């Protein structure tokens, strides 16, 4: 009996993607073995942390790296580091009143539920422009938004952001003119693997990634990469140091697990993986060529803007709804989870599927069509 069977929790076949609410990704046997190995011995956490962060920095071609307990924690620590750099004294000695005078500039189009951690520190949001194409921001708008109290520019790199922002390279250039660090939230922006070093090579001070999405590391982990100065501050205020970062504990298992996952991700044949995903999309297109219920089309990139193809099964039968398809898939054995994204159909994202899963999903959808 599996632990999920013991607890009465049904497992699912994930056709949606690397969503946190579905568990992110599955870790490889190598990652699980390395985490079990790490759990079997005591070590001095600071020594392990220094070794892992140094190794990950080299793997990702960055000056520095830090393993956090999630990308949101990475954002919290990044903003704290930026405030320390701005005020010129250790965060431990900075008062709430001093933090309240600082601001973080961001495009309104980049506002999202994850950036709420910025406000938790007590700094101010300084929103720029509008989330549309009617009145797009200009370079001058960004220059004028940055003032003497600005500690950083927050930039959300994602496929779901609204229009109304400047390109990242231009944002970094303008912020650099005023010596303001840019923090790039790229939590779901893997693949491509090059993003692990692309944003920092462009000049971003820190780039943030989820450890539990496509990296396939521990779900409760995040990867921070960046320049030495801000990352040194992150290391000084993050776990296991006392202060705001102490509560953000990262176990030796997560540190070793994400290090192992990053090693595997760097060496992965990403072209072959992309080709495999294309094959899965073609399977669905062939299977529903003559269907009176679904019309299958390739969709690219996926919902997060990742360069992974997925298939959209548009419902052509007016008597059917996406909710009916979703519920039918969930109710079966195995339970299959797929998203509609508010459209008249469902998406099948192959990035979290394994060999044979597409055949199972196709069979179930054909049963629904009957």
N, C-alpha and C positions, 0 to 999 in steps of 0.2 A: 504494500500500500504506500502510495506517495504521500508526502507531507500535505499536499493540497487535498488529496482524498481524505486524509485523516481530519482535516479542518473543514471539509465540506465545501471547498472553494473550487468551482469549475475552472479548468484551464481553457484558453481560447487559442484559435489559430488567428494570428495577427495579420490582417490584410490591409491595415490602415497606415502603418509606419511606426516610427520610433517615438510614439507618444508616451510621456511620463506616466499618464494615468493607466497605460497598459503595461507598464514595466520597462519602458525604454527599449532595450535590446536584450538578447540572450548572450551571456558571456560564453566564450569558447572554453573548451576543456583545459587548454593551457592556462588561461587566466584563472579559472577556478582552482586548478592545481597549485598555481603560484600563490593564490590567496590563502589556501589551506596550509601551504608551507610557511607562509608568513605568520599565520595564526598559531603555529606550533612552537614558537620561540619568543622569548622576551628580548627586546632591544631597547636602546636609548632612542626615543622617538626623534629627538633633535638630530641625531646622527643619521638615522634612516631618512628623515625628511630632507636633509641637506644632500644626501647621496641620490635620492630619487629625483628631486627637483633638478639637480645638476645633470643627471642622465637624460631626463625628459627634455631639458633645454637643448642639449646637443642633438637629440633625435629630431626635434622640431626646428632646428636651425635658429634658435632664439638666444638672446643674451641671458635670459632667466626664465624660470618656470616655477609654478607652485600648484600643488594638488589641494583643491578646496573640497568642501562637502556639497558640491553643486555649483552650477553656473551663477545662480542668484547670489550665493554667498560670495562668489568671485566678484560680482558687481559691487556688493556692499564693501568689501575690502578695498577694491579699486578706488571707489569714491573716497573712502577714508584716507587712503594713501595720497590721493590728489589734494585733499584738504590739508594734510600735513605738509606737503610740498608748498602749498600756497601760503600757509600761515608761518612756515619756517620754524616750527617746534614740534616735538614729539606729540603724537595724538593723545597720549595718556594725560598730557598737561593742557590740552585744549578744552575750553569750557563750552557749554551748550550755547551760551550767548555768542561766542566767536563763530561757532559752526552756523548758527542761524543767520549770520550776516553773509555767508558765502552762497554762491549759486552754481548750479550745473546747467549749462546751456544744452538744449536739445531741440530738434525739430518736432513740432507738434505731431507730425505724421509718424514719428517714431515712438510715441507714447504707447505703453503696453502694460499689462498686469505685472510683469516681472520687474519693471523699473520702480515699483512701489518701495523697494528696499532703499532707494536713494533718499526718499522722504523720511524713512525710519532713522536716519542719521541726524536729521534735523536741519539739513541744508535745504535751500530753496530750488524749485524747478524754474528755469527761465525758458519758457517755450517760444519757439520761433516759427512764424509763418502759419499756414493752414494746411490741413490734410486733404488737399485737392489740387487740381491743375488750373484753377481759375486765377489764383494770385500766387504764382510760384516764388519761392525765396530767391533772393539774389545774393551775390557775394558780399555786397555792402550790408545787406540785412544781417548776415552772420557777424561781420566785423563790428557792427553797431550793437549787437546783442552781447558781445563779450565786453565786460567792464572790469573795474578794479577788484570786484568781489568774486569774479568767476574762477572756480577751481579746476574745472574740466569741461570738456564737451563729451556728451554721451551720444553714441551713434549705434543705432540698431541695424544690423546687417541681416536681412531676412527676405524671404520671398513673399511675405504677407503684408509688408508695410504699405501704407497708402502713398499716393503721390504727394509731392510737396516737400522735397528735401534736395540738398546739393549732393553731388557725387562724393564718395568718401575721399578720393584724392584731393579734391578741391577743399573739402572740409579740413583735412589734415594740414594743407598748405596755409589756409587762413588762420587756423588756430596756432600753427607754428609761428606765424608772424608775431603773435602776441605771447609766445612761450607758454601756451596752454595745452596740456595733454589731452589727447583724444582716446577715449575708452570705447572699444568696439565690442558690442554684444553680438557674438556670432555663435550663440549656443547650439543652433541646429545647422550651422553652415559647414558640415562635413557629410558627404564629399563636396568639393574635391579636396584631396589630401593636401594640396598646395596651400589651402587657406590657413594651415597651421603656422605658416611663416609669411604668407602674402601680406596680411594686414600690418604686421609689425615692420616688414621690409618697406611698406609704403610710408611708414612713419608713425603708426599708432603706438601710444605708450604701452597699452595693454590690450590683448584680445582674449575674449572669454569663450570657452566651449563647454558643452555638456560632456561629462565623462560617460554617461549612461545611454547616449543615443548611438550614433553610427560608430563611435569609437569602440562600442561594445565593452566598456569597462563597467565597474560597479555603478549601479543606479544612483547611489548616494555619493557621487563624486563629480568634480568639475575640474577643468584644466584652465589655468591662467598662464599666458605666455606674454613676454614683453621686454621692455628696456630695463636695464639694471637698476637705475635709481628708484623708480616707483615700485619695482618688484622687491627690492631690498626692504622697502617700507612695509609692503604686504607681509613679507616673512617676519618682520619685527612685531606686527600687530595681530597677525593671525595665530591660530592654534599652533603650539600649546602655550603661547604667551598669555599672561594675565591681561585683562582688559576686554575690549569689545569682541575680540576674536576667540576668546577662550571657549565660548559657548558653541563655537562652530567646529566641533571636534572631527578630526579625520583619523580613523584608525590605521594601524599598520597594514591591515588587510586591504583597505581602500587605496592606500598609497602604492603598495606593491601591485595590486590588481590593475590600477590605471596605467602604471608604468609598463606592465606586461601587455596591456591592450594597445597602448600607443606603439610599442615595438612591433606588434603584429600588424597594426594598421599601416604603418610606414612601409612594411615589406609586402603588403597585400597587392595582388594583381588587380588594380582597380579597373583596367580596361576589360579584363575577362569578366569581372563582376557586372560591369555595365552591359556587356554583351549578353550575359545570362538574363539580366532583367528584360532586355529587348526580346529575347526568346519567349519569356513568359507573357509579355504583352501580345506577341503574335499568336500565342496559343489561344488567348481569349478572343482575339479578332477572328480567327478561323472558326472557333467553336460557335460563335454567334452570328456567322455570316448570313444565315437564312432565318434567324430568330424573329418571331413576331412580338417578342417581349423586349429584347434589348438590341441596341445598336452599339457595337464596341468600337471605340476610337482611341488612338494613342494620345496621351496627354504628357506634355513636357514643358518645363521641368515640373517637379512635384510640388505639393502644397507649401513646402518650406523653401522653395527655390533651389533645392538640391538638383544636380544634374543626373537625376534618376528618372527613367520613364515610368509611367503608370498607365493603366487603362481606365477609361471612363465608359461605364455601361449605361448609356442613355436609355431611359424607359420610353418605349414607343407605344406600349399598350396603355391607352388612356384610363383603363380601369385599375391600373397598378400605381402605387406610390413608393417613393424611396423608403418611407417608414415601414411599409409592408415587407420590402426586400430585406431591410436591416433586421427587422424582428425575426423573419424567417431564418436568416443566416445564424443569428444568435441562438435561436431555439434548438438548433440541431446538435448532432454529436459527430464530429467535434463542433463546438460553438465557434462561429466565425465572426470576426469583428471587422467591419468596413465602414468607411465614411461617405457621406453624400455631399458634404461641404455646401449644403443648402441648394443644390441643383437637382434637376429632375433625373436622378440616376445615382449610381454609386461608383466610387473609385476603388480600384484594387491596386495597391502599392506593393510591388514585389520586393522592396528592399528588406523587409523583415520575414520574407517567406523562405522556405527551404525546398529542396528538390522533392517533387511530388505534391507539394501543397496546392499548386495551381490546378492540378487535376482534380483534387478534392473539392476545391471551390467551384470549378466549372461544373462538376457533377451535381453539386447542390443547386447551383443557379439554373441548370437545365431542369431539375426537378421542380423548381419554382415556376418555370415557364410552362410546365405541363398543365 
